[in-house]
Amino acid sequence: MYEPIKKEQKLNALILKAVSNPVRIYLLEEIRNKKICVCELAKKLNMSFGAISKHFSVLKNAGLVYEERDGNNIYYRLTCECIFDLVETSKQVFDCINKKRRL
């Protein structure tokens, strides 16, 4: 990789990539305040258990969630609530871009 790229910049890119998918943002929002099984999320989204697990794998790899097991059930928890600050900031950037386009 390019020499001047710092470890923090690589981590930022990993986090941004993890939240660049609407399904993953939905999953983060779903686990924000409640314990919900991956199997329930799969049903809600009409997706396979494997597809949901892959999305959580991306989030886990970025350090945004961690896994808890309870028997055969898998639950994920947020590592840091501040990820929603990033999501809110992206909404503000979107609004700003749209304003500039209208001018």
C-alpha positions in Angstrom: 0.0 0.0 0.0 1.1 3.6 -0.4 3.6 4.7 2.1 1.9 7.9 3.4 -1.3 6.0 4.2 -1.5 5.7 8.0 -3.0 2.9 10.1 -5.8 5.3 11.3 -6.8 6.0 7.6 -7.0 2.3 6.8 -9.2 1.8 9.9 -11.4 4.7 8.9 -11.8 3.2 5.5 -12.7 -0.2 7.0 -15.4 1.4 9.2 -16.8 3.4 6.3 -16.9 0.4 4.1 -18.7 -1.6 6.8 -21.5 1.0 7.1 -21.7 1.6 3.4 -24.4 -1.0 3.0 -28.1 -0.2 3.9 -28.6 -3.7 5.3 -25.7 -3.3 7.7 -27.0 0.1 8.9 -30.4 -1.5 9.5 -28.8 -4.3 11.5 -26.9 -1.8 13.6 -30.1 0.1 14.3 -31.9 -3.1 15.2 -29.3 -4.2 17.8 -28.9 -0.7 19.2 -31.3 -1.0 22.1 -32.4 -4.6 22.2 -31.2 -8.1 22.1 -32.4 -9.8 18.9 -31.3 -13.1 17.5 -29.7 -13.3 14.1 -32.5 -15.8 13.1 -35.1 -13.2 13.9 -33.3 -10.6 11.8 -33.1 -13.0 8.9 -36.9 -13.4 9.1 -37.6 -9.7 9.3 -35.4 -9.0 6.3 -36.5 -12.1 4.4 -32.9 -13.1 4.0 -31.0 -16.3 4.7 -29.2 -16.8 8.0 -26.0 -17.0 6.1 -26.5 -13.7 4.4 -27.2 -11.9 7.7 -24.1 -13.6 9.2 -21.9 -12.3 6.4 -23.1 -8.8 7.0 -22.4 -9.2 10.7 -19.0 -10.6 9.8 -18.1 -7.3 8.0 -19.3 -5.3 11.0 -17.4 -7.5 13.4 -14.2 -7.3 11.3 -14.5 -3.5 11.4 -14.8 -3.7 15.2 -18.3 -2.3 15.3 -20.0 -5.3 16.9 -19.1 -8.3 19.0 -20.8 -11.7 19.1 -22.6 -13.4 22.0 -23.8 -17.0 21.9 -26.7 -18.4 24.0 -27.1 -22.0 23.1 -27.7 -22.2 19.4 -28.7 -18.6 19.1 -26.2 -15.9 18.1 -26.6 -12.3 19.2 -24.5 -9.2 18.3 -23.9 -6.2 20.5 -22.6 -2.8 19.5 -19.1 -2.1 20.5 -19.6 1.6 20.5 -22.8 3.7 20.3 -20.9 6.5 18.6 -21.2 4.7 15.2 -24.6 6.5 15.0 -22.8 9.8 15.1 -21.1 8.8 11.9 -24.5 7.7 10.4 -26.0 11.0 11.4 -23.1 13.0 9.9 -23.5 11.1 6.6 -27.2 12.3 6.6 -26.0 15.9 7.1 -23.4 15.5 4.3 -26.2 14.2 2.0 -28.4 17.2 2.9 -25.6 19.6 2.2 -24.8 18.0 -1.2 -28.5 18.2 -2.2 -28.6 21.9 -1.2 -25.6 22.6 -3.4 -27.1 20.8 -6.3 -30.2 22.8 -6.2 -28.4 26.2 -6.3 
